[in-house]
Every structure is written in structure tokens, then in C-alpha cells.
């Protein structure tokens, strides 16, 4: 036993107790401070966060507005389909990333497992189509063509298909009324991306993960108006996910309808005639190449001459925009983007650039008059024009002797314009240009609106090109190194051209101005630009922004925002020159290069004006151009590698006019057969419940597509 007294242990125990008490007090003090910080200092913030953690959102997509033709016929609207979708978030939680589920789903849908899996993979720079470029948290559509039986199988066997849904959903439909596809004009939709959602956060039109947005055409141009605003219903739920109440909700606002100036009947005829003209051109033999014409692409534009409104616009090759609905397949995507398909997504009416050939001569004639040359003067139309050791020939080497500018337009005499272009080049100083050259031919082209967009209400229009002095300098700077590397003084044509461009590519040479005078060389235009110009010649000189949209109408029809025609300039000619050119172009249709295409046309009742064009392209066959107008309409058609203007495009344009005015083969006018006796002005009616009151689509009696075609001679 120890002899230490009991009282010896007391001080130690006391110290330990005091230390424990201090430690406990410190812990309580820290805990209390933390509770004060959470509940008092930041209480409101955490309360809000806690509340939001117990609110779930259910999105109700807005019904997208319809795109209507001028008479109320839907070109694009919506239909209810059974859509099978996959929740990628649920699939990624599975051990096999949902592979087994998707394989079973493929069996039910009659699809290949790989095709189903490809649809749910996310797009990136290296992933080929098909893939999902929308939000990874949004249900991904697998198909929008499920049958009721397939949907029932998926629902009844929910345990076999976790993360898979089959629901009736409103999806976009491009109905092609009367076979009026208008694919490139309408465009298509695809899911919104996270980047687009973030970009739209602070705008007046934010995007939701469920949104589909326009990617091209009118769907893109008027996306905000068509899309509307999705509704969001917020539910309060407990920590087990059970609904305990309803929070605030935003009702969906359906998108507005877009009424266009397109007439589905004229659109169908324009598409049909363009396609037929290309097929006929491929049957024709090209003496220059020793084979038939390829006729690989084309476009046609029909404008109201007095407003610039687009009545029809067709581009070929074309496609079915329904291919994008519900997610595009790998096969369809390859076909739409493959070089062998010649890129059908392109709208060649506003994106196809080519040398205009002789339809450019209205610009050159105006430039010559503005430079001081009399329209009624005498100008030598020889069979050829020599410049150094280079010979520029008239088309088919015709010679007409001394003629006026008006007659030069009628017979499309190249050598008259060669000499005018060369004379102006010399007056401007030739190889040693003046400090301030007149450049009448180039200046006039810009005043006609060339070298820039027309302002049409469609996205991605290209500007074309006026190869003036500034362009020559810029182009030389950009390509000098490549030319100098490729060029060879005694080489083939391409090497010699590169050698010359290396040394003097920045200069405006005599050959440049001579070629330019007839719409050749480096000049590029689009069909919509030339249609705008010829419409302006028809209406007295006003250059309108071409417009497809005519009005935006709310879903209930109560609010209408009309889209008025807008002018962006005036042709640089006085009234006298305008009348002279108008008479000359009427002469083209009655006794000139287009006369054989307007046999039996009622010229006394509906004066026709035309200009043919055949543009040469290095390494390719000639481009066919046919530009025309009446007092009501301007129609321009072009066919790449299609041959001559009057030969390839002429019959198709004549057939469109016959349909518009109800002209039969003998030149008689039957108003009952006419599609449009006058440009449309009245908007279609929309009832308060959203019902669209459309006029009948059927063609007038006797004006069916198979009748009255004028074939290539």
C-alpha cells in the first residue's frame, strides 16, 4: 500500500476537470458561432437554397409557329407523333452505360443497336454524325416514327427500359403542299446546345434545354418569332421526391406564324421546271468538251417586280428537311454533306456564285452611257476583237456591222462591249492608271448593287464579286506567294497564268476589262442579285431588298406585324436610258436571242423582256443564264454546266410565265388558268383559336403540271 495521502491527488484532478471544462466550452462556443453564421448571418441565402433544392421543374414546350405561303397554305407546321427518347443521365449511371437497355430498345424499334447508340453519343470535333449536339441532360429522341404497339411495349415493360420514354409529342412537319418543297428557303431545326443556352441567358429570349432552334432558311431567320416561349411548372417536393405542393408556373406562349410571299403553286412549278430543265440539258451534246452537259446545279427566282417580294425560289440539288426531324441518320447526313451529292443544303439562289455572262450587259450598257457613249451611237459588231496576240471572239463568230447599244443587247454582240471596255481602260491610263480613274464599268456595277448582299431575309447570303482595282490588289496580296511558287514562264496555261499573276496580278490589265465588259473573268453574281436588278429595270429603277417574310401573326391572329418592302437604292440611269434599255430587252424577246423561246407570246397584252447569257468557266462547261421580266414579275434561272441561256433555261422560264398568266400554246390568255393575275396583297385569316383559313391549293382547271410544257428544240 502506498503511504501517500489522499489529498495529494486533488490538485491534479482539479486541473484535468478545468481543462475538460474549458475544452467543452470552446467547442460549444465554436458550434454556437457556426450556428449563428448559418442561421442569422447567411440564413436567408441558405433558406433560399434549401427551398430550391425541393422545387422540381416540368417544362412544357411551346408549339412552334407555322410557316405559311401567301394564301395560308402551311409550308411548315407541326404534327403529333410518338417519340421514343433516352435519358442519357440515367443510362450513364448503369454499369454498361446503358448498352443492354439500348440493345433491347433497338430490337423493339426494328433498328440496329449501333444506330441507336450513335444517336445518344455526344457530338464533339471528332465525332461523326449522327450524334447529339444538344444538352446532355435533355431526353434524346431516338425516333419520332414509333408505332402505338412499340410505344406500348416500352411502357408496359418499364423495368426493362429504364431511362427510356415513349410519349406523344408535337414535331415539325414539312408537308411540301402540291410538291412545293422549298427546302432551302424553309431550312430545318436541331436541338439547342449548352453554348447557345449560355449565350442567350441575358437576352430577352432565353433558351431552355428542350428547345429546338432554326439552323438555316426562314426557320433560322425568324426563329425567335416562330419559337415562342416554353412553359415551366414548378412543384414542391420533399426529400423523398414526393410532390407536396405547386409553386409558381409560367404558361407556354405558342410561337407566332410567319406568312410568306411564296405561292406554293408557283413554287411547285418552279421546282419542277428547274429539275426538268437540268434533266433535258444532260441530254444535250457539248461540242467543246465532246460529252453531254453535266447540268449539276441550278436555281430559279421569281420576284414581284414592284415590291421585291419572293414568289418562288428553287435550288437544285435539293433535299427533304423532314430528314432532320427527330435526329438525322448517318446515311442522310452523309448524303446532305457529301461532295458527290453536290451539297444540296446550299441555297444556290442566294449562295451560288457564277460569272453572269451576257445578262451582265444591262450593267455595261448603263456604264457606257454614263461614261458618255450615246445609246443610239454606232458601234462595230465584228466577229472578233484582237488584243495583242489574244483574240476575243463573238459568240459563234457572228458579225452584224455597225449597230446601236440597243441592237447589241438584242443580238448579244460581245465585240461591241469588248471595244467599250478596252476604250475605257485606255482612258483610265491603261497599264499606268491615272491617280483618279473613272472606272465607269466597275463603279456602275457597285451602283447596281453587285459585290454586296441584297439584304434578303434569309441567312448566309453571299455578296458576289466586282473585280475592281481594290479587289485586284487585295487578291494579289492574299495569293502572291502561291502564284509565285506555282508559276512557270513556259509552262501550261495554269502555270503561265500563275506566273503573270505573280508579277502583275495587282494591275488592272486590258484583258481583265475586256472580259469584265461581258460578265466574264473574275466577276461573280448570285441569281437573287440579278433578279433584283431585272425587277428594278421593270419597275422604273428601284432596287428593293428581296423579302420572303410578309407578316408575323400571333398564334391567336390578334396581332399582326407586316413586313413592308424596303428599297436600298436606285439604278444609276436616267428615265431616257431606262426606256431605251427596256425597249432593247423587249427586242431580245421578240427578235433577238430569246425570240425563239417566246413564239406566240401575247406581247401586245403582256410585254415580255429578256436577256440570255452563256458564261464560260475555266475547266468547266458553260453556265446557262436566262433573265426576264414583265410589268409584274422578274424571273431569273441559271444552270451550272448547262449550256446556253436560251437553250437550257429558256423553256423552263417560258413555262413558268405560261402558268402565271394562263397562256396556252397558241398565245391565248385564259384568266381561269392563271395562277396569279396580279401580285397577292391580302393576308390569310387566322381564327382566335389558332385555326388558319387557307385558300384552296389546287391549280386552276387546265393548268396541271403535266400540261403545256415547252421542250428543248
KAURPE-V6489 format. One record per residue. RES is the residue in one letter. OMEGA is omega in radians with two decimals (999 if undefined). Layout:
# KAURPE-V6489
res | omega
RES | OMEGA
RES | OMEGA
This chain:
# KAURPE-V6489
res | omega
X | 3.14
X | 3.11
X | -3.12
X | -3.12
X | -3.12
X | -3.08
X | -3.14
X | -3.11
X | -3.01
X | -3.13
X | -3.13
X | 3.14
X | -3.14
X | -3.14
X | -3.14
X | 3.14
X | 3.13
X | -3.14
X | 3.13
X | 3.13
X | 3.13
X | -3.13
X | 3.14
X | 3.14
X | 3.13
X | 3.13
X | 3.12
X | 3.13
X | 3.11
X | 3.14
X | 3.13
X | 3.10
X | 3.14
X | 3.11
X | 3.09
X | -3.12
X | -3.07
X | -3.00
X | -3.08
X | -3.06
X | -3.10
X | -3.07
X | -3.10
X | -3.11
X | -3.10
X | 3.06
X | 3.12
X | 3.13
X | 3.14
X | 3.14
X | -3.13
X | 3.10
X | -3.10
X | 3.05
X | 3.10
X | -3.11
X | 3.01
X | -3.07
X | 3.05
X | -3.09
X | 3.06
X | 3.07
X | -3.11
X | 3.14
X | 3.14
X | 2.99
X | -3.00
X | 3.01
X | -3.02
X | -3.10
X | 3.07
X | 3.11
X | 3.14
X | 2.99
X | 3.06
X | 3.08
X | -3.05
X | 3.03
X | 3.14
X | 3.09
X | 3.04
X | -3.08
X | 3.06
X | -3.09
X | 3.11
X | 3.06
X | -3.04
X | 3.13
X | 3.11
X | -3.11
X | -3.10
X | 3.10
X | -3.13
X | -3.07
X | -3.11
X | -3.12
X | 3.05
X | -3.08
X | -3.12
X | -3.14
X | -3.12
X | 3.09
X | 3.08
X | -3.14
X | 3.12
X | 3.12
X | 3.14
X | -3.06
X | -3.11
X | 3.13
X | 3.05
X | -3.14
X | -3.13
X | 3.13
X | 3.12
X | -3.12
X | 3.11
X | -3.08
X | -3.09
X | 3.09
X | -3.08
X | 3.13
X | 2.90
X | -3.05
X | -3.06
X | -3.06
X | 3.11
X | 3.03
X | 0.05
X | 3.04
X | -3.07
X | 3.13
X | 3.08
X | -3.12
X | 3.12
X | -3.12
X | -3.13
X | 3.06
X | -3.06
X | -3.13
X | 3.08
X | 3.08
X | 3.04
X | -3.12
X | 3.13
X | 3.08
X | 3.08
X | 3.14
X | 3.13
X | 3.13
X | 3.14
X | 3.09
X | -3.11
X | -3.11
X | -3.09
X | 3.13
X | -3.06
X | -3.13
X | 3.11
X | -3.07
X | 3.08
X | -3.14
X | -3.13
X | 3.12
X | 3.07
X | -3.02
X | 3.00
X | -3.05
X | 3.05
X | -3.14
X | -3.09
X | 3.11
X | 3.06
X | -2.91
X | -3.11
X | -3.10
X | -3.12
X | -3.09
X | 3.03
X | -3.07
X | 3.14
X | -3.00
X | -3.07
X | 3.09
X | -3.09
X | -3.07
X | -3.10
X | -3.11
X | 2.93
X | -3.05
X | 3.09
X | 3.12
X | 3.11
X | 3.14
X | 3.12
X | 3.08
X | -3.13
X | -3.11
X | -3.07
X | -3.04
X | -3.04
X | 3.13
X | 3.13
X | -3.14
X | -3.14
X | -3.11
X | 3.05
X | -3.10
X | -3.11
X | -3.03
X | 2.93
X | -3.11
X | -3.13
X | -3.12
X | 3.12
X | 3.07
X | -3.13
X | 3.11
X | 3.11
X | -3.06
X | -3.10
X | -3.06
X | -3.08
X | 3.14
X | -3.08
X | -2.97
X | -3.05
X | -3.13
X | -3.12
X | 3.06
X | 3.13
X | 3.06
X | -3.08
X | -3.12
X | 3.02
X | -3.13
X | 3.08
X | -3.06
X | 3.05
X | 3.11
X | -3.14
X | -3.12
X | -3.13
X | 3.13
X | -3.12
X | 3.11
X | -3.11
X | -3.11
X | 3.04
X | -3.14
X | 3.09
X | 3.07
X | -3.09
X | 3.13
X | 3.10
X | 3.06
X | 3.05
X | 3.03
X | -3.12
X | 3.05
X | 3.10
X | 2.97
X | -3.03
X | -3.14
X | 3.12
X | 3.11
X | -3.14
X | 3.14
X | 3.13
X | 3.12
X | -3.12
X | -3.10
X | 3.09
X | 3.14
X | -3.13
X | 3.13
X | 3.12
X | 3.11
X | 3.12
X | 3.14
X | -3.13
X | 3.10
X | -3.06
X | -3.10
X | 3.10
X | -3.09
X | -3.09
X | -3.09
X | 3.14
X | 3.09
X | 3.13
X | 3.11
X | 3.13
X | -3.10
X | -2.98
X | 3.14
X | 3.13
X | 3.12
X | 3.04
X | 3.14
X | 3.03
X | -3.13
X | 2.87
X | -3.01
X | -3.04
X | 3.14
X | -3.05
X | 3.13
X | -3.12
X | 3.11
X | 3.09
X | 3.10
X | -3.10
X | 3.12
X | -3.11
X | 0.14
X | -3.10
X | -3.09
X | 3.10
X | -3.13
X | 3.07
X | 3.12
X | -3.12
X | -3.07
X | 3.13
X | 3.14
X | -3.05
X | 3.13
X | 3.14
X | -3.12
X | 3.14
X | -3.12
X | 3.10
X | -3.11
X | -3.11
X | -3.07
X | -3.08
X | 3.12
X | -3.14
X | 3.08
X | 3.14
X | 2.94
X | -3.12
X | 3.11
X | 3.14
X | 2.99
X | -3.03
X | 3.06
X | -3.14
X | -3.10
X | 3.12
X | -3.11
X | 3.12
X | 3.01
X | -3.04
X | -3.09
X | -2.96
X | 3.06
X | 3.07
X | -3.01
X | 3.01
X | 3.07
X | -3.11
X | 3.12
X | 3.11
X | 3.12
X | -3.13
X | 3.12
X | 3.14
X | 3.11
X | 3.07
X | 3.13
X | -3.13
X | -3.12
X | -3.12
X | 3.10
X | 3.14
X | -3.09
X | -3.03
X | 3.06
X | 3.12
X | -3.12
X | 3.13
X | 3.11
X | -3.08
X | 3.09
X | -3.03
X | 3.10
X | -3.14
X | -3.13
X | 3.08
X | -3.05
X | 2.97
X | 3.14
X | -3.10
X | 3.02
X | 3.08
X | 3.08
X | -3.11
X | -3.13
X | 3.13
X | -3.14
X | 3.10
X | 3.07
X | 3.11
X | 3.11
X | 3.10
X | 3.05
X | -3.10
X | -3.07
X | 3.13
X | -3.12
X | -3.11
X | -2.99
X | 3.04
X | -3.10
X | 3.03
X | -3.09
X | 3.11
X | 3.12
X | 3.14
X | 3.13
X | 3.13
X | 3.10
X | 3.12
X | 3.14
X | 3.14
X | 3.05
X | 3.11
X | -3.13
X | 3.06
X | -3.01
X | 3.06
X | 3.11
X | 3.11
X | -3.12
X | -3.14
X | 3.13
X | -3.05
X | -3.07
X | -3.14
X | 3.12
X | -3.12
X | 3.12
X | 3.09
X | 3.13
X | 3.05
X | 3.11
X | 3.13
X | -3.11
X | 3.09
X | -3.13
X | 3.09
X | -3.09
X | 3.12
X | -3.09
X | 3.01
X | -3.06
X | 2.99
X | 3.01
X | 3.12
X | -2.99
X | -3.00
X | -3.08
X | 2.94
X | -3.02
X | -3.14
X | -3.05
X | -3.13
X | 3.10
X | 3.13
X | -3.13
X | -3.13
X | -3.12
X | 3.12
X | 3.12
X | -3.09
X | -3.01
X | -3.05
X | -3.07
X | 3.14
X | 3.12
X | -3.10
X | 3.12
X | -3.08
X | -2.99
X | 3.10
X | -3.03
X | -3.11
X | -3.07
X | 3.10
X | -3.04
X | -3.11
X | 3.14
X | 3.11
X | 3.12
X | 3.11
X | 3.13
X | 3.12
X | -3.14
X | 3.10
X | -3.07
X | -2.99
X | -3.09
X | -3.12
X | -3.07
X | 2.99
X | -3.07
X | -3.11
X | -3.13
X | 3.10
X | -3.10
X | 3.11
X | 3.11
X | -3.10
X | -3.05
X | 3.12
X | 3.06
X | 3.12
X | 3.12
X | -3.06
X | -3.13
X | 3.09
X | 3.07
X | 3.04
X | 3.09
X | -3.12
X | 3.09
X | -3.10
X | 3.07
X | 3.11
X | 3.14
X | -3.11
X | 3.02
X | 3.13
X | 3.06
X | -3.14
X | -2.99
X | 3.12
X | 3.00
X | -3.09
X | 3.08
X | 3.14
X | 2.89
X | 3.09
X | -3.14
X | 3.04
X | 3.11
X | -3.13
X | 3.11
X | 3.00
X | -3.04
X | 3.13
X | -3.05
X | -3.14
X | 3.09
X | -3.05
X | -3.08
X | -3.10
X | 3.01
X | -3.12
X | 3.13
X | -3.04
X | 3.05
X | -3.11
X | -3.14
X | 3.11
X | 3.12
X | -3.14
X | 3.14
X | -3.07
X | 3.12
X | 3.08
X | -3.05
X | -3.12
X | 3.11
X | 3.11
X | 3.12
X | -3.13
X | 3.11
X | 3.11
X | 3.13
X | -3.14
X | -3.14
X | 2.99
X | 3.09
X | 3.08
X | -3.08
X | -3.07
X | -3.11
X | -3.11
X | -3.00
X | -3.14
X | -3.04
X | -3.10
X | 3.10
X | -3.13
X | 3.00
X | -3.14
X | 3.04
X | -3.12
X | -3.03
X | -3.12
X | -3.14
X | -3.13
X | -3.11
X | 3.14
X | 3.10
X | -3.04
X | 2.97
X | 3.11
X | 3.11
X | 3.08
X | -3.02
X | 3.10
X | -3.13
X | -3.10
X | 3.10
X | -3.13
X | 3.05
X | -3.02
X | 3.09
X | 3.14
X | 3.06
X | 3.05
X | -3.10
X | -3.03
X | 2.97
X | 2.91
X | 3.09
X | -3.09
X | -2.96
X | 2.94
X | 3.13
X | 3.08
X | 3.07
X | 3.05
X | 3.08
X | 3.11
X | -3.13
X | -3.06
X | -3.13
X | -3.06
X | -3.13
X | -3.12
X | -3.10
X | -3.04
X | -3.03
X | -3.04
X | -3.10
X | -3.11
X | 3.14
X | 3.10
X | -3.13
X | 3.10
X | 3.11
X | 3.10
X | -3.14
X | -3.12
X | -3.02
X | -3.13
X | -3.14
X | 3.12
X | -3.06
X | 3.14
X | 3.11
X | 3.11
X | -3.13
X | 3.07
X | -3.07
X | 3.13
X | -3.13
X | -3.08
X | 3.08
X | -3.12
X | 3.09
X | 3.07
X | 3.13
X | -3.09
X | 3.12
X | -3.06
X | 3.10
X | 3.06
X | -3.12
X | 3.07
X | -3.10
X | 3.12
X | 3.12
X | 3.10
X | 3.13
X | -3.14
X | 3.12
X | -3.08
X | 3.04
X | -3.13
X | -3.14
X | -3.00
X | 3.09
X | 3.07
X | -3.09
X | 3.10
X | -3.12
X | 3.13
X | -3.03
X | -3.03
X | -3.00
X | 2.93
X | -3.12
X | 3.07
X | -3.04
X | 3.04
X | 3.11
X | 999
